[in-house]
Amino acid sequence: MRGGAGRHAVVVLAHAITAPRTSLRIMRAPATETHAPVPVRDPDWVANRRQGEHE
């Protein structure tokens, strides 16, 4: 990607100038934690596969 960091800095600066209240609210908000879904073990996974996946 060409100019990614520079372009991002310009966009952030422009947003901070044009919408300072929104920018401050975004900066003050705590980061949200993302959790990956835990796969559920299926004891019959072989029996539940489609016919083409047995090979």
N, C-alpha and C positions, 0 to 999 in steps of 0.2 A: 504494500500500500504506500503510495507516494505522499509525503507530507502529512502523515498521520498525526504525529505529535504536535506539529505546528498548527495544523488545521484544528485539532482538538482544543488547543490553548486559545485560539482565536474565538472559537465557538463558545467556550466557557466564559471568556472575558466579555463577549458580546451579550451573553445571557445575564451575567452579573450586572452589567450596566443597564440593560433594558428591563430587567425584572428582579430588582434587588431583594424584594420581600420573599419571592419564591426561592431565590438562590440561597438566602440565609436559612430558610426553613429546610431546604434540602440538605444543607451542610450540617445543620444541628440535629437532624434526624439520626437516630442510631442505626447502624447497619443491621440488616436482617440476616439471620442465619438461614442458610438453605440446607436442607437435609435430602439426601438422595433416598428414593424409596427402597426399602429393604425387600429383596426378592423373597417370595414365599416358596418354601420347598414343597414340591409335589412328589410324594413317594411313588406315584404311578406315572411319572413323566414319560416313560417309554411307551406305555399303553395309550397315552393321550396324544402322541405325535401323529401327524398326518402320514399317509402311506408313503409319500415321496421322501420323507425325512429319515426313513429307516436305514438308508444306505450309508 
